[in-house]
């Protein structure tokens, strides 16, 4: 039986309409080891298949530089496209700056509106 939902100490994820939804739990703090676990769990959950990913980082309190670097590169594994939901226009500006430095390997955009994020991901859903 295919897994419908998965949860670890950092986040909860599920697949809906061909999109992986990944939502950080409130006040989550991650380091590089946590980032590695998060990415490994997501890839295993997806059965190593490529999916568009809706990543809600509004619950993320902080991530150290090593975690951010790891997520920017390895976090794109097995994704067709990524929409990152942030909580403010300032977070979006900071996130876009960071993505400019760390160039994700798949199309990635930041959003402050969940509906716009989903609309963006529709082009990658099969």
Backbone as numpy.savetxt, mean C-alpha at the origin, in Angstrom:
# Nx Ny Nz CAx CAy CAz Cx Cy Cz
-9.56 -23.52 -0.21 -10.41 -22.33 -0.21 -9.52 -21.07 -0.21
-9.83 -20.13 -1.04 -9.04 -18.90 -1.17 -9.25 -18.00 0.05
-8.15 -17.40 0.50 -8.24 -16.47 1.63 -9.01 -15.23 1.20
-9.94 -14.81 2.01 -10.72 -13.62 1.69 -10.19 -12.40 2.42
-9.63 -12.62 3.62 -9.15 -11.51 4.43 -7.98 -11.98 5.28
-7.05 -11.07 5.55 -5.88 -11.40 6.37 -5.56 -10.20 7.25
-5.04 -10.49 8.42 -4.68 -9.41 9.34 -3.39 -9.79 10.05
-2.49 -8.84 10.18 -1.32 -9.02 11.03 -1.30 -7.88 12.04
-0.23 -7.74 12.79 -0.21 -6.71 13.84 -0.19 -5.29 13.30
0.08 -5.13 12.00 0.21 -3.79 11.41 -0.97 -3.36 10.55
-1.60 -4.32 9.90 -2.60 -3.95 8.90 -3.60 -5.08 8.67
-4.64 -4.73 7.93 -5.66 -5.69 7.52 -5.77 -5.59 6.01
-5.89 -6.74 5.32 -6.07 -6.66 3.88 -7.05 -7.71 3.39
-7.68 -7.36 2.27 -8.68 -8.21 1.65 -8.72 -7.89 0.16
-9.36 -8.80 -0.59 -9.51 -8.61 -2.03 -10.99 -8.38 -2.33
-11.25 -7.33 -3.08 -12.62 -6.98 -3.45 -12.62 -6.43 -4.87
-13.45 -7.01 -5.74 -13.54 -6.58 -7.14 -12.18 -6.53 -7.83
-11.34 -7.54 -7.56 -10.04 -7.62 -8.22 -8.99 -6.66 -7.70
-9.25 -6.01 -6.57 -8.32 -5.04 -5.98 -7.95 -5.51 -4.57
-6.66 -5.45 -4.24 -6.24 -5.73 -2.88 -6.37 -4.44 -2.07
-7.12 -4.50 -0.99 -7.25 -3.38 -0.07 -6.32 -3.63 1.10
-5.48 -2.66 1.39 -4.48 -2.78 2.45 -4.65 -1.56 3.36
-5.04 -1.80 4.61 -5.34 -0.70 5.52 -4.51 -0.83 6.79
-3.66 0.17 7.03 -2.87 0.18 8.27 -3.78 0.39 9.47
-3.46 -0.31 10.56 -4.20 -0.14 11.81 -3.83 1.22 12.40
-4.71 1.80 13.24 -4.45 3.11 13.84 -3.15 3.14 14.66
-2.42 4.23 14.52 -1.19 4.50 15.28 -0.09 3.48 15.06
-0.01 2.93 13.85 1.01 1.95 13.51 2.36 2.63 13.33
3.39 2.02 13.91 4.78 2.47 13.78 5.55 1.31 13.17
6.27 1.58 12.08 7.02 0.49 11.46 8.49 0.82 11.26
9.30 -0.23 11.36 10.72 -0.16 11.03 10.94 -1.10 9.84
12.20 -1.31 9.46 12.46 -2.12 8.28 11.98 -3.57 8.45
12.15 -4.14 9.62 11.69 -5.52 9.84 10.17 -5.61 9.70
9.46 -4.63 10.23 8.00 -4.61 10.09 7.62 -4.46 8.62
8.33 -3.59 7.90 8.05 -3.39 6.47 8.24 -4.70 5.71
9.28 -5.45 6.03 9.52 -6.73 5.36 8.38 -7.70 5.63
7.91 -7.75 6.86 6.81 -8.65 7.21 5.52 -8.23 6.50
5.26 -6.94 6.46 4.06 -6.43 5.81 4.04 -6.81 4.33
5.15 -6.58 3.64 5.22 -6.90 2.21 5.13 -8.41 1.99
5.83 -9.20 2.79 5.81 -10.67 2.66 4.39 -11.21 2.88
3.71 -10.69 3.89 2.34 -11.14 4.18 1.40 -10.80 3.02
1.55 -9.58 2.48 0.67 -9.18 1.36 0.92 -10.08 0.15
2.18 -10.34 -0.18 2.50 -11.17 -1.35 1.97 -12.58 -1.16
2.13 -13.13 0.03 1.62 -14.47 0.32 0.08 -14.49 0.22
-0.55 -13.46 0.76 -2.01 -13.34 0.71 -2.50 -13.34 -0.74
-1.76 -12.67 -1.61 -2.12 -12.57 -3.03 -1.73 -13.81 -3.83
-1.10 -14.80 -3.19 -0.62 -15.98 -3.90 0.37 -15.61 -5.00
1.17 -14.59 -4.77 2.17 -14.11 -5.73 1.58 -13.73 -7.09
0.31 -13.32 -7.07 -0.34 -12.85 -8.30 -0.34 -11.32 -8.28
-0.26 -10.71 -9.47 -0.27 -9.25 -9.57 -1.69 -8.72 -9.40
-1.82 -7.68 -8.59 -3.11 -7.03 -8.35 -2.89 -5.52 -8.27
-3.92 -4.74 -8.59 -3.89 -3.33 -8.20 -4.07 -3.28 -6.68
-3.42 -2.32 -6.04 -3.45 -2.24 -4.57 -3.91 -0.86 -4.11
-4.91 -0.89 -3.23 -5.44 0.31 -2.57 -4.81 0.31 -1.19
-3.91 1.23 -0.94 -3.14 1.26 0.31 -3.54 2.48 1.14
-4.27 2.22 2.22 -4.73 3.29 3.11 -3.72 3.45 4.24
-2.92 4.52 4.17 -1.87 4.72 5.17 -2.27 5.73 6.25
-3.55 6.07 6.32 -3.97 7.08 7.29 -3.74 6.64 8.73
-3.69 5.33 9.00 -3.43 4.86 10.36 -1.96 4.80 10.70
-1.11 4.99 9.70 0.34 4.91 9.92 0.82 6.14 10.68
1.34 5.91 11.88 1.83 7.01 12.71 3.22 7.43 12.26
4.09 6.44 12.03 5.43 6.75 11.54 6.09 5.51 10.95
7.06 5.77 10.09 7.89 4.73 9.49 9.29 5.29 9.40
10.28 4.53 9.88 11.64 5.06 9.82 12.14 5.03 8.37
13.29 5.65 8.12 13.79 5.79 6.76 14.00 4.43 6.10
14.55 3.47 6.84 14.79 2.14 6.26 13.46 1.49 5.84
12.42 1.66 6.64 11.10 1.11 6.30 10.54 1.80 5.06
10.64 3.12 5.01 10.14 3.86 3.85 10.87 3.45 2.58
12.19 3.31 2.67 12.98 2.90 1.50 12.58 1.51 1.04
12.41 0.59 1.99 12.02 -0.78 1.65 10.65 -0.80 0.99
9.69 -0.09 1.58 8.34 -0.06 1.02 8.31 0.58 -0.36
9.13 1.60 -0.58 9.16 2.28 -1.88 9.63 1.33 -2.98
10.55 0.44 -2.67 11.07 -0.48 -3.68 10.33 -1.82 -3.65
10.49 -2.57 -2.59 9.91 -3.92 -2.49 8.40 -3.90 -2.34
7.86 -2.81 -1.81 6.42 -2.71 -1.62 5.63 -2.73 -2.91
6.30 -2.50 -4.03 5.63 -2.53 -5.34 5.59 -3.93 -5.95
6.23 -4.90 -5.32 6.24 -6.26 -5.85 4.82 -6.81 -5.96
4.56 -7.47 -7.09 3.26 -8.10 -7.35 2.11 -7.10 -7.31
2.37 -5.91 -7.85 1.30 -4.92 -7.98 1.22 -4.48 -9.44
0.01 -4.21 -9.89 -0.21 -3.67 -11.24 -0.23 -2.14 -11.19
-0.65 -1.61 -10.07 -0.75 -0.17 -9.84 -1.11 0.01 -8.38
-0.72 1.14 -7.82 -0.96 1.39 -6.40 -1.57 2.78 -6.21
-2.64 2.81 -5.43 -3.25 4.08 -5.00 -3.03 4.17 -3.50
-2.39 5.24 -3.06 -2.10 5.43 -1.64 -3.04 6.51 -1.11
-3.83 6.13 -0.11 -4.76 7.08 0.50 -4.10 7.72 1.71
-3.98 9.06 1.67 -3.38 9.82 2.77 -4.45 10.71 3.40
-4.12 11.27 4.57 -5.16 11.99 5.31 -5.20 13.50 5.10
-4.25 14.05 4.35 -4.28 15.51 4.16 -3.53 15.91 2.89
-3.85 17.09 2.38 -3.09 17.58 1.23 -1.59 17.70 1.52
-1.22 18.05 2.77 0.20 18.15 3.12 0.86 16.77 3.05
0.18 15.73 3.53 0.71 14.37 3.44 0.91 13.98 1.97
-0.01 14.42 1.14 0.09 14.13 -0.29 1.31 14.81 -0.89
1.56 16.04 -0.54 2.73 16.77 -1.05 4.02 16.08 -0.60
4.09 15.74 0.68 5.28 15.06 1.21 5.46 13.70 0.54
4.36 12.96 0.40 4.42 11.65 -0.24 4.86 11.72 -1.69
4.36 12.69 -2.42 4.76 12.86 -3.82 6.23 13.21 -3.94
6.73 14.03 -3.02 8.15 14.37 -3.01 8.98 13.11 -2.77
8.57 12.33 -1.78 9.29 11.11 -1.45 9.27 10.11 -2.61
8.11 9.99 -3.27 8.02 9.07 -4.42 8.91 9.55 -5.56
9.07 10.84 -5.70 9.96 11.37 -6.72 11.39 10.96 -6.49
11.77 10.82 -5.23 13.12 10.39 -4.88 13.30 8.88 -5.00
12.24 8.13 -4.71 12.34 6.68 -4.61 11.62 5.91 -5.71
11.16 6.57 -6.72 10.55 5.99 -7.90 10.02 4.55 -7.75
8.76 4.39 -7.39 8.19 3.04 -7.31 8.27 2.35 -8.68
8.33 1.02 -8.66 8.51 0.26 -9.90 7.20 0.06 -10.67
6.05 0.37 -10.05 4.77 0.30 -10.75 4.07 1.65 -10.62
3.10 1.93 -11.49 2.39 3.21 -11.40 1.78 3.41 -10.01
2.11 4.53 -9.40 1.66 4.81 -8.03 1.24 6.26 -7.93
0.07 6.49 -7.30 -0.40 7.86 -7.08 -0.94 7.99 -5.68
-0.87 9.19 -5.14 -1.41 9.49 -3.82 -2.73 10.21 -3.95
-3.64 9.91 -3.02 -4.98 10.49 -3.03 -5.40 10.88 -1.62
-6.24 11.90 -1.54 -6.88 12.24 -0.26 -8.35 11.83 -0.30
-8.80 11.32 -1.46 -10.19 10.90 -1.64 -10.22 9.43 -2.06
-10.89 8.59 -1.25 -10.93 7.16 -1.52 -11.60 6.80 -2.84
-12.67 7.51 -3.20 -13.36 7.22 -4.45 -12.47 7.50 -5.66
-11.70 8.57 -5.59 -10.77 8.89 -6.69 -9.68 7.83 -6.79
-9.23 7.33 -5.64 -8.21 6.28 -5.62 -8.74 5.02 -6.30
-9.97 4.65 -5.97 -10.57 3.46 -6.58 -10.76 3.63 -8.08
-11.17 4.82 -8.48 -11.35 5.10 -9.91 -10.02 4.93 -10.64
-8.94 5.43 -10.06 -7.60 5.29 -10.64 -7.24 3.81 -10.80
-7.55 2.99 -9.79 -7.17 1.58 -9.83 -7.98 0.76 -10.82
-9.15 1.22 -11.22 -10.00 0.45 -12.14 -9.26 0.12 -13.44
-8.38 1.01 -13.88 -7.66 0.76 -15.13 -6.73 -0.44 -15.03
-6.37 -0.85 -13.79 -5.45 -1.97 -13.60 -6.17 -3.26 -13.24
-7.46 -3.17 -12.89 -8.23 -4.36 -12.48 -8.58 -5.19 -13.70
-8.54 -6.52 -13.52 -8.85 -7.37 -14.67 -10.19 -8.05 -14.51
